[in-house]
Amino acid sequence: MSKRVNIHDLAVGGDGVGRLEDGRVVFVAGAAVDDELLVDITEEKSRYTRGTIIEILSAGDGRRKPLCHHVPRGCGGCDWQHLSEEAQIEGKISLVEDALRKLGNISSPDVGYVAGPEPLRYRTSVRVGVENGRGAYRRAHSHELVQVDDCLIAHPLIDEILLEGFFAEASEVTIKVGARTGDQLVMGEPTAEGFRVPDQVSVIGRNRARKGDEAHIFEEAAGMTWRISARSFFQSSPEGAEMLVALAAEWLTLHDVGEQVLVDLYAGVGLFSGTVGDWFEKVTAIESSASAVADATYNLDSHVTIHRTSVEQWVPELADVVIADPPRSGLRSSGVEVIRKTEAPHVLLVSCDAGALGRDAALMTSAGYELDRVDVLDMFPQTSHVEVVSGWTKNI
Ligand SMILES: C[S@@+](CC[C@H](N)C(=O)[O-])C[C@H]1O[C@@H](n2cnc3c(N)ncnc32)[C@H](O)[C@@H]1O
């Protein structure tokens, strides 16, 4: 069924948002604000529908020709390639403002914007599907794969592996590289048997990594060299990691805090503990992943106490500052409850999903915290992904 739709907004997840004559919302992948479109309605629910573009009848001002030749082939790896840089920036700020207003009940959030790394060739870690042994991204809202032998947002060291790699029977591969060290690593899911990659690339199957086999890269960022194992999280580029640390340092300076107790929740391989953590007398890092804890133990010095546990199971200690950088699902009520029990007067929250930020903002407010600063850090150009750093101060 085809319908004419005017797009008036962009939604968390990147789709354009319009309305059908019957009042239902329609989400359209690849749409821009003020587009007038002919769409095929592909999914119908009682409150919303989903459509795909048949024809662009009139293009919104923010639309441009995608830079990457895989986008017209259906690659869903970068969902905002069709938006100009200005439209991407406006879109990200407005996603975060909307989430804070509608989900966080914060009436007029003042959202800052911090430009990210280079707009192309920045990502130092990607996870791709595998089709006939070759790397492939998924189409938007689909499990279908689109083979790619290069990727415009991936670092050239990743491109080399996408171009030359053969990933045999794996269903998925994670590729990590050290932009500043030249290290390259591929992890196959569930196995890396039969892989063919350039000689210098470390290879491991998740099955073997789970049993304790080691494969890691090193990366340099924020004045440190970080060991990052195949299964450990690291920010999407060293520049992005440095920008996050710089924002944290700026916010700590603004509040004149340091020298006391820092709790680093969801600590990963130790990015915050190992950098701004140096300003504190005592640092406690909480992380649930075994490989990230092993890396953090390698990366950090002895003034950081690392607990391998989930945030939810950790018995909270009193803190002066909490930095919390949860996964996409956000803090949720269990994470906010842990923060509340630390009695920390200052909390820096790093959110990688605008919806989760909005929900966490409402929970933080209920726990007695007030938003004192919020910035979108544009770490993922060409995509709708946001990284948001928000500062919270306890009401006295
Ligand atoms: C977004 S990463 C942030 C890592 C680190 N702060 C950094 O900037 O590199 C989130 C981290 O939280 C860890 N994690 C996920 N759920 C957790 C939980 N419930 N408790 C503790 N750690 C968790 C993941 O393993 C991952 O290392």
The ligand as a Gaussian input file, in Angstrom:
#p B3LYP/6-31G(d) Opt

LIG

0 1
 C       29.895000       1.811000      27.226000
 S       31.096000       0.766000      27.935000
 C       32.063000       1.934000      28.832000
 C       33.444000       1.490000      29.186000
 C       34.410000       2.566000      29.670000
 N       33.819000       3.472000      30.593000
 C       35.022000       3.317000      28.521000
 O       34.761000       4.518000      28.372000
 O       35.791000       2.748000      27.728000
 C       30.156000      -0.059000      29.143000
 C       30.913000      -1.087000      29.956000
 O       30.036000      -1.605000      30.969000
 C       30.217000      -3.000000      31.112000
 N       28.937000      -3.481000      31.681000
 C       27.785000      -3.749000      31.025000
 N       26.805000      -4.047000      31.915000
 C       27.374000      -3.951000      33.148000
 C       26.852000      -4.106000      34.461000
 N       25.582000      -4.420000      34.674000
 N       27.693000      -3.930000      35.499000
 C       28.999000      -3.602000      35.286000
 N       29.529000      -3.427000      34.068000
 C       28.724000      -3.587000      33.008000
 C       30.572000      -3.496000      29.726000
 O       31.303000      -4.698000      29.798000
 C       31.410000      -2.319000      29.191000
 O       32.778000      -2.519000      29.468000

